[in-house]
């Protein structure tokens, strides 16, 4: 049974590395981050656009990215895009922390993590290989940085 689940997770990663979601630069954008994994040369430029409604926390309305790297980093970015787009910044930060916890757990997946992380739970097997953890985390680090830039930048003027 465990082997079948591991194969399913590997297939999710392969599918997302081939059919990458969110690829492309968005413009205009509110925050941007360029990250490189010096260990293997994976790199990403990730941009975010926020929707600032007065009655709630900002929402991550769009994520776009361009980059190159191994199937793990590319799949992680694709899954990240699907998981965080349309969520509040607070929810995105919580998901990012859950994903970092998964990477620190070295292959242990709690049931609530599987539900919360959806397809990102497929990286549970990657967490067993310390050299690959940085690949899986690259996009998440870029997202965290881009959001920090977006939340601290001066609001852009909009034409009304």
N, CA, C and O of each residue as an XYZ file, in Angstrom:
640
protein
N       0.827     -1.201      0.000
C       0.000      0.000      0.000
C       0.862      1.252      0.000
O       0.617      2.170     -0.782
N       1.872      1.301      0.870
C       2.743      2.470      0.953
C       3.473      2.691     -0.371
O       3.697      3.828     -0.785
N       3.839      1.599     -1.024
C       4.528      1.707     -2.314
C       3.620      2.319     -3.377
O       4.078      3.111     -4.201
N       2.348      1.959     -3.364
C       1.394      2.510     -4.331
C       1.219      4.012     -4.115
O       1.133      4.771     -5.081
N       1.165      4.437     -2.871
C       1.031      5.867     -2.572
C       2.291      6.602     -3.009
O       2.208      7.687     -3.584
N       3.448      6.025     -2.744
C       4.702      6.661     -3.160
C       4.765      6.798     -4.682
O       5.231      7.817     -5.192
N       4.303      5.787     -5.407
C       4.276      5.879     -6.870
C       3.311      6.961     -7.334
O       3.591      7.681     -8.293
N       2.182      7.073     -6.658
C       1.219      8.124     -6.981
C       1.850      9.499     -6.764
O       1.708     10.387     -7.605
N       2.542      9.675     -5.647
C       3.206     10.940     -5.359
C       4.269     11.257     -6.405
O       4.389     12.400     -6.845
N       5.038     10.250     -6.801
C       6.051     10.462     -7.842
C       5.396     10.886     -9.147
O       5.929     11.732     -9.865
N       4.243     10.302     -9.458
C       3.526     10.655    -10.682
C       3.014     12.092    -10.629
O       3.048     12.801    -11.635
N       2.540     12.524     -9.456
C       2.085     13.915     -9.295
C       3.235     14.867     -9.578
O       3.056     15.862    -10.281
N       4.408     14.577     -9.043
C       5.578     15.428     -9.256
C       5.963     15.437    -10.734
O       6.226     16.500    -11.296
N       5.997     14.277    -11.360
C       6.342     14.215    -12.786
C       5.329     14.968    -13.644
O       5.708     15.683    -14.571
N       4.043     14.810    -13.337
C       3.009     15.502    -14.106
C       3.169     17.014    -14.001
O       3.078     17.723    -15.004
N       3.406     17.503    -12.798
C       3.566     18.953    -12.614
C       4.872     19.474    -13.212
O       4.940     20.635    -13.615
N       5.891     18.651    -13.276
C       7.140     19.126    -13.889
C       7.011     19.211    -15.406
O       7.699     20.003    -16.051
N       6.132     18.396    -15.969
C       5.903     18.433    -17.425
C       4.889     19.514    -17.812
O       5.100     20.265    -18.765
N       3.802     19.581    -17.069
C       2.711     20.531    -17.333
C       2.712     21.561    -16.213
O       1.902     21.489    -15.289
N       3.621     22.512    -16.303
C       3.838     23.473    -15.217
C       2.761     24.553    -15.217
O       2.505     25.198    -16.234
N       2.143     24.732    -14.070
C       1.091     25.728    -13.890
C       1.709     27.029    -13.385
O       2.617     27.018    -12.554
N       1.202     28.151    -13.898
C       1.653     29.459    -13.433
C       2.893     29.981    -14.107
O       3.402     31.033    -13.720
N       3.400     29.278    -15.111
C       4.610     29.726    -15.794
C       4.301     30.978    -16.597
O       3.308     31.037    -17.323
N       5.152     31.966    -16.459
C       5.017     33.218    -17.192
C       5.083     34.394    -16.239
O       4.622     34.322    -15.100
N       5.661     35.472    -16.725
C       5.760     36.671    -15.895
C       4.432     37.412    -15.912
O       3.793     37.545    -16.956
N       4.033     37.885    -14.761
C       2.833     38.705    -14.684
C       3.254     40.167    -14.581
O       4.280     40.494    -13.984
N       2.447     41.029    -15.172
C       2.722     42.454    -15.121
C       1.392     43.166    -15.290
O       0.722     42.932    -16.296
N       0.980     43.999    -14.391
C       1.736     44.506    -13.258
C       1.819     43.468    -12.133
O       1.093     42.474    -12.116
N       2.733     43.740    -11.195
C       2.903     42.870    -10.046
C       3.219     43.736     -8.833
O       3.671     44.874     -8.964
N       2.975     43.177     -7.652
C       3.207     43.919     -6.408
C       4.505     43.533     -5.722
O       5.063     44.328     -4.966
N       4.990     42.333     -5.970
C       6.233     41.876     -5.352
C       6.905     40.861     -6.238
O       6.253     40.129     -6.983
N       8.235     40.825     -6.146
C       9.023     39.930     -6.993
C      10.205     39.412     -6.193
O      10.719     40.094     -5.306
N      10.623     38.207     -6.516
C      11.809     37.627     -5.892
C      12.546     36.758     -6.904
O      11.934     36.031     -7.687
N      13.852     36.847     -6.871
C      14.706     35.979     -7.678
C      15.505     35.132     -6.705
O      16.198     35.662     -5.837
N      15.408     33.819     -6.850
C      16.103     32.891     -5.958
C      16.897     31.884     -6.772
O      16.477     31.459     -7.848
N      18.052     31.513     -6.237
C      18.914     30.518     -6.863
C      19.299     29.490     -5.805
O      19.589     29.838     -4.661
N      19.297     28.239     -6.199
C      19.818     27.177     -5.340
C      21.260     26.955     -5.772
O      21.502     26.334     -6.807
N      22.221     27.450     -4.999
C      23.624     27.344     -5.415
C      24.133     25.906     -5.478
O      25.140     25.636     -6.133
N      23.458     24.994     -4.814
C      23.883     23.597     -4.812
C      23.752     22.967     -6.188
O      24.622     22.208     -6.618
N      22.645     23.288     -6.888
C      22.400     22.621     -8.163
C      22.145     23.573     -9.328
O      22.089     23.137    -10.478
N      21.991     24.858     -9.050
C      21.777     25.827    -10.122
C      20.327     26.097    -10.474
O      20.060     26.874    -11.391
N      19.374     25.478     -9.773
C      17.961     25.798    -10.009
C      17.753     27.278     -9.727
O      18.358     27.835     -8.811
N      16.891     27.914    -10.522
C      16.597     29.319    -10.276
C      15.158     29.641    -10.646
O      14.544     28.975    -11.479
N      14.633     30.688     -9.999
C      13.271     31.125    -10.263
C      13.153     32.632    -10.043
O      13.757     33.195     -9.131
N      12.365     33.261    -10.896
C      11.894     34.637    -10.685
C      10.386     34.513    -10.527
O       9.680     34.095    -11.445
N       9.907     34.885     -9.346
C       8.499     34.726     -9.012
C       7.900     36.098     -8.713
O       8.485     36.902     -7.988
N       6.732     36.348     -9.281
C       6.024     37.606     -9.063
C       4.639     37.317     -8.502
O       4.017     36.302     -8.813
N       4.169     38.255     -7.653
C       2.846     38.127     -7.060
C       2.052     39.415     -7.259
O       2.606     40.513     -7.314
N       0.752     39.244     -7.365
C      -0.169     40.381     -7.391
C      -1.173     40.158     -6.274
O      -1.713     39.063     -6.120
N      -1.417     41.203     -5.498
C      -2.339     41.127     -4.375
C      -3.605     41.910     -4.662
O      -3.589     42.911     -5.378
N      -4.693     41.439     -4.095
C      -5.960     42.139     -4.130
C      -6.181     42.670     -2.718
O      -6.337     41.899     -1.772
N      -6.192     43.988     -2.589
C      -6.336     44.631     -1.278
C      -7.776     45.103     -1.091
O      -8.111     46.232     -1.448
N      -8.611     44.260     -0.544
C      -9.979     44.659     -0.219
C      -9.967     45.253      1.188
O      -9.273     44.748      2.070
N     -10.719     46.305      1.394
C     -10.697     47.018      2.668
C     -11.202     46.168      3.838
O     -10.788     46.377      4.979
N     -12.079     45.230      3.567
C     -12.716     44.487      4.651
C     -12.040     43.163      5.008
O     -12.561     42.411      5.832
N     -10.885     42.867      4.399
C     -10.236     41.586      4.710
C      -8.735     41.654      4.437
O      -8.219     42.632      3.894
N      -8.074     40.605      4.824
C      -6.639     40.457      4.583
C      -6.376     40.445      3.073
O      -7.215     39.963      2.312
N      -5.238     40.960      2.632
C      -4.927     40.898      1.199
C      -4.983     39.457      0.679
O      -4.640     38.509      1.385
N      -5.419     39.325     -0.555
C      -5.531     38.019     -1.205
C      -4.501     37.936     -2.314
O      -4.299     38.894     -3.060
N      -3.855     36.797     -2.417
C      -2.890     36.550     -3.487
C      -3.685     36.233     -4.744
O      -4.102     35.095     -4.958
N      -3.889     37.250     -5.574
C      -4.761     37.080     -6.732
C      -4.060     36.421     -7.908
O      -4.706     35.772     -8.731
N      -2.732     36.583     -7.995
C      -2.025     35.957     -9.114
C      -0.568     35.699     -8.753
O       0.077     36.493     -8.068
N      -0.073     34.571     -9.232
C       1.331     34.190     -9.088
C       1.832     33.807    -10.470
O       1.188     33.038    -11.183
N       2.967     34.339    -10.838
C       3.603     33.960    -12.095
C       5.084     33.741    -11.861
O       5.700     34.397    -11.021
N       5.639     32.821    -12.607
C       7.052     32.526    -12.395
C       7.718     32.068    -13.684
O       7.075     31.527    -14.583
N       9.007     32.296    -13.749
C       9.855     31.753    -14.799
C      11.091     31.206    -14.113
O      11.572     31.767    -13.128
N      11.592     30.122    -14.636
C      12.769     29.539    -14.010
C      13.193     28.283    -14.714
O      12.568     27.817    -15.666
N      14.280     27.754    -14.208
C      14.801     26.506    -14.743
C      15.356     25.693    -13.596
O      15.780     26.223    -12.569
N      15.338     24.390    -13.804
C      15.860     23.524    -12.764
C      15.349     22.110    -12.914
O      14.775     21.728    -13.935
N      15.573     21.360    -11.880
C      15.198     19.947    -11.878
C      13.683     19.792    -11.789
O      12.955     20.752    -11.536
N      13.232     18.571    -12.003
C      11.793     18.303    -11.977
C      11.193     18.611    -10.605
O      10.029     19.003    -10.520
N      11.959     18.442     -9.542
C      11.437     18.704     -8.196
C      11.145     20.191     -8.020
O      10.068     20.557     -7.549
N      12.085     21.045     -8.391
C      11.864     22.487     -8.209
C      10.741     22.981     -9.116
O       9.932     23.809     -8.697
N      10.681     22.489    -10.341
C       9.655     22.928    -11.276
C       8.267     22.447    -10.842
O       7.295     23.196    -10.928
N       8.179     21.217    -10.384
C       6.898     20.687     -9.906
C       6.447     21.410     -8.639
O       5.260     21.688     -8.469
N       7.377     21.708     -7.768
C       7.041     22.413     -6.537
C       6.456     23.789     -6.844
O       5.485     24.207     -6.214
N       7.042     24.488     -7.803
C       6.522     25.791     -8.217
C       5.125     25.670     -8.816
O       4.254     26.492     -8.530
N       4.911     24.669     -9.631
C       3.614     24.450    -10.257
C       2.533     24.169     -9.208
O       1.441     24.736     -9.257
N       2.850     23.301     -8.275
C       1.906     22.954     -7.215
C       1.672     24.150     -6.303
O       0.540     24.404     -5.891
N       2.731     24.884     -5.985
C       2.614     26.097     -5.180
C       1.612     27.051     -5.829
O       0.730     27.585     -5.156
N       1.750     27.260     -7.128
C       0.846     28.145     -7.856
C      -0.606     27.739     -7.636
O      -1.444     28.574     -7.298
N      -0.901     26.464     -7.827
C      -2.276     25.974     -7.686
C      -2.787     26.104     -6.253
O      -3.959     26.405     -6.028
N      -1.908     25.876     -5.301
C      -2.300     25.833     -3.896
C      -2.562     27.217     -3.303
O      -3.452     27.363     -2.465
N      -1.807     28.233     -3.722
C      -1.892     29.531     -3.048
C      -2.718     30.581     -3.784
O      -3.200     31.521     -3.152
N      -2.895     30.455     -5.081
C      -3.633     31.472     -5.837
C      -5.071     31.567     -5.329
O      -5.778     30.565     -5.222
N      -5.485     32.795     -5.020
C      -6.837     33.037     -4.529
C      -6.982     32.956     -3.020
O      -8.081     33.135     -2.497
N      -5.906     32.693     -2.321
C      -5.969     32.592     -0.852
C      -5.472     33.882     -0.208
O      -4.734     34.654     -0.821
N      -5.886     34.100      1.031
C      -5.423     35.272      1.771
C      -3.932     35.098      2.087
O      -3.415     33.982      2.131
N      -3.268     36.215      2.302
C      -1.842     36.173      2.635
C      -1.623     35.358      3.905
O      -0.632     34.637      4.015
N      -2.531     35.467      4.854
C      -2.430     34.692      6.093
C      -2.470     33.193      5.796
O      -1.662     32.430      6.326
N      -3.407     32.776      4.953
C      -3.504     31.358      4.584
C      -2.242     30.906      3.844
O      -1.747     29.803      4.074
N      -1.727     31.754      2.962
C      -0.522     31.423      2.193
C       0.657     31.226      3.134
O       1.436     30.288      2.964
N       0.796     32.103      4.124
C       1.886     31.966      5.086
C       1.760     30.663      5.875
O       2.759     29.994      6.140
N       0.537     30.307      6.247
C       0.307     29.051      6.975
C       0.658     27.844      6.105
O       1.266     26.889      6.587
N       0.278     27.882      4.827
C       0.609     26.785      3.917
C       2.124     26.667      3.743
O       2.667     25.563      3.724
N       2.796     27.802      3.618
C       4.248     27.785      3.495
C       4.909     27.159      4.712
O       5.860     26.389      4.583
N       4.406     27.489      5.886
C       4.958     26.906      7.110
C       4.681     25.405      7.158
O       5.544     24.634      7.578
N       3.503     24.986      6.738
C       3.181     23.556      6.697
C       4.114     22.811      5.748
O       4.549     21.698      6.040
N       4.420     23.442      4.595
C       5.314     22.794      3.636
C       6.731     22.702      4.212
O       7.396     21.680      4.046
N       7.194     23.748      4.880
C       8.526     23.701      5.506
C       8.565     22.631      6.596
O       9.573     21.943      6.751
N       7.472     22.486      7.352
C       7.390     21.416      8.355
C       7.508     20.048      7.695
O       8.200     19.166      8.203
N       6.838     19.877      6.573
C       6.906     18.619      5.835
C       8.353     18.311      5.441
O       8.803     17.171      5.551
N       9.065     19.318      4.990
C      10.458     19.120      4.583
C      11.350     18.790      5.780
O      12.302     18.020      5.650
N      11.050     19.363      6.933
C      11.836     19.074      8.147
C      11.521     17.694      8.710
O      12.334     17.130      9.443
N      10.351     17.137      8.380
C       9.906     15.860      8.943
C      10.621     14.661      8.331
O      10.461     13.541      8.816
N      11.396     14.870      7.290
C      12.210     13.824      6.664
C      11.422     12.580      6.281
O      11.857     11.455      6.526
N      10.266     12.794      5.681
C       9.521     11.656      5.154
C       8.331     11.223      5.970
O       7.658     10.258      5.609
N       8.049     11.916      7.071
C       6.869     11.587      7.869
C       5.748     12.542      7.480
O       5.935     13.758      7.475
N       4.600     11.996      7.158
C       3.462     12.803      6.732
C       2.303     12.557      7.675
O       1.819     11.433      7.809
N       1.863     13.622      8.328
C       0.700     13.520      9.188
C      -0.543     13.668      8.320
O      -0.516     14.339      7.288
N      -1.623     13.041      8.747
C      -2.850     13.032      7.939
C      -3.374     14.440      7.653
O      -3.830     14.723      6.545
N      -3.308     15.325      8.660
C      -3.816     16.680      8.438
C      -2.940     17.449      7.453
O      -3.428     18.350      6.772
N      -1.641     17.104      7.365
C      -0.773     17.746      6.375
C      -1.194     17.346      4.971
O      -1.193     18.173      4.059
N      -1.546     16.103      4.798
C      -1.961     15.618      3.480
C      -3.204     16.374      3.012
O      -3.294     16.770      1.850
N      -4.156     16.571      3.915
C      -5.370     17.295      3.551
C      -5.083     18.760      3.261
O      -5.569     19.303      2.269
N      -4.304     19.400      4.112
C      -4.011     20.825      3.979
C      -3.151     21.117      2.764
O      -3.411     22.074      2.035
N      -2.128     20.303      2.537
C      -1.162     20.576      1.475
C      -1.585     20.057      0.107
O      -0.957     20.382     -0.901
N      -2.643     19.255      0.064
C      -3.143     18.726     -1.204
C      -1.990     18.084     -1.999
O      -1.288     17.228     -1.461
N      -1.781     18.478     -3.270
C      -0.729     17.871     -4.089
C       0.679     18.111     -3.543
O       1.593     17.343     -3.844
N       0.865     19.155     -2.753
C       2.194     19.429     -2.188
C       2.633     18.326     -1.227
O       3.823     18.186     -0.946
N       1.680     17.543     -0.722
C       2.026     16.415      0.142
C       2.860     15.378     -0.608
O       3.520     14.546      0.013
N       2.833     15.425     -1.929
C       3.619     14.487     -2.738
C       5.113     14.613     -2.482
O       5.874     13.704     -2.814
N       5.543     15.723     -1.900
C       6.971     15.939     -1.654
C       7.460     15.269     -0.373
O       8.610     15.450      0.027
N       6.587     14.496      0.268
C       6.988     13.788      1.481
C       8.197     12.891      1.208
O       9.090     12.793      2.050
N       8.238     12.244      0.061
C       9.372     11.384     -0.285
C      10.640     12.173     -0.538
O      11.734     11.706     -0.223
N      10.510     13.358     -1.100
C      11.658     14.223     -1.363
C      12.341     14.609     -0.051
O      13.563     14.746      0.005
N      11.540     14.783      1.001
C      12.068     15.212      2.293
C      13.052     14.199      2.896
O      13.800     14.533      3.816
N      13.052     12.978      2.384
C      14.007     11.968      2.874
C      15.415     12.192      2.334
O      16.369     11.578      2.811
N      15.549     13.068      1.343
C      16.838     13.302      0.690
C      17.267     14.747      0.919
O      16.840     15.642      0.189
N      18.105     14.982      1.924
C      18.482     16.357      2.278
C      18.976     17.201      1.101
O      18.737     18.409      1.077
N      19.639     16.612      0.152
C      20.149     17.379     -0.985
C      19.022     17.895     -1.878
O      19.225     18.855     -2.621
N      17.850     17.285     -1.823
C      16.728     17.673     -2.689
C      15.750     18.629     -2.004
O      14.896     19.221     -2.665
N      15.869     18.780     -0.698
C      14.948     19.641      0.045
C      15.019     21.078     -0.457
O      13.990     21.739     -0.603
N      16.235     21.565     -0.721
C      16.373     22.937     -1.225
C      15.680     23.108     -2.568
O      15.161     24.183     -2.867
N      15.668     22.068     -3.370
C      14.973     22.123     -4.664
C      13.481     22.324     -4.447
O      12.859     23.161     -5.101
N      12.913     21.557     -3.530
C      11.485     21.648     -3.263
C      11.113     22.972     -2.610
O      10.011     23.477     -2.824
N      12.017     23.539     -1.819
C      11.732     24.769     -1.093
C      11.991     26.040     -1.892
O      11.562     27.115     -1.473
N      12.669     25.954     -3.015
C      13.080     27.142     -3.766
C      11.909     28.081     -4.066
O      11.988     29.275     -3.776
N      10.843     27.565     -4.635
C       9.690     28.393     -4.955
C       9.018     28.967     -3.724
O       8.549     30.105     -3.742
N       8.969     28.188     -2.656
C       8.340     28.651     -1.417
C       9.133     29.787     -0.793
O       8.554     30.705     -0.211
N      10.463     29.730     -0.913
C      11.294     30.826     -0.408
C      11.085     32.076     -1.269
O      11.028     33.191     -0.749
N      10.973     31.886     -2.571
C      10.717     33.017     -3.464
C       9.348     33.637     -3.168
O       9.204     34.860     -3.167
N       8.358     32.799     -2.920
C       7.025     33.300     -2.601
C       7.048     34.123     -1.318
O       6.478     35.212     -1.263
N       7.691     33.614     -0.313
C       7.774     34.323      0.973
C       8.428     35.692      0.786
O       7.954     36.694      1.323
N       9.520     35.724      0.020
C      10.244     36.966     -0.232
C       9.409     37.938     -1.072
O       9.354     39.128     -0.764
N       8.763     37.443     -2.124
C       7.937     38.299     -2.978
C       6.771     38.898     -2.187
O       6.428     40.065     -2.375
N       6.168     38.107     -1.313
C       5.081     38.625     -0.479
C       5.587     39.692      0.482
O       4.912     40.698      0.702
N       6.764     39.483      1.054
C       7.347     40.494      1.951
C       7.541     41.805      1.200
O       7.250     42.874      1.737
N       8.029     41.734     -0.031
C       8.199     42.945     -0.846
C       6.846     43.584     -1.157
O       6.700     44.804     -1.082
N       5.864     42.764     -1.503
C       4.542     43.272     -1.866
C       3.867     43.964     -0.683
O       3.203     44.987     -0.849
N       4.040     43.404      0.497
C       3.360     43.940      1.672
C       4.035     45.173      2.248
O       3.421     45.907      3.022
N       5.283     45.411      1.885
C       6.000     46.573      2.409
C       6.178     47.676      1.371
O       6.682     48.753      1.689
N       5.765     47.413      0.132
C       5.905     48.409     -0.941
C       4.832     49.483     -0.812
O       3.771     49.266     -0.227
N       5.135     50.625     -1.365
C       4.147     51.704     -1.431
C       3.002     51.251     -2.345
O       3.254     50.664     -3.398
N       1.783     51.510     -1.967
C       0.662     51.143     -2.849
C       0.780     51.845     -4.190
O       1.149     53.016     -4.268
N       0.457     51.103     -5.245
C       0.527     51.671     -6.599
C      -0.742     52.459     -6.874
O      -1.832     52.107     -6.423
N      -0.567     53.528     -7.623
C      -1.721     54.352     -8.025
C      -2.518     53.567     -9.052
O      -1.958     52.933     -9.946
N      -3.832     53.622     -8.909
C      -4.692     52.983     -9.905
C      -5.571     54.032    -10.535
O      -5.980     54.988     -9.876
N      -5.860     53.863    -11.786
C      -6.751     54.780    -12.483
C      -8.189     54.415    -12.166
O      -8.597     53.266    -12.334
N      -8.949     55.387    -11.711
C     -10.356     55.119    -11.383
C     -11.263     55.871    -12.295
O     -12.483     55.770    -12.171
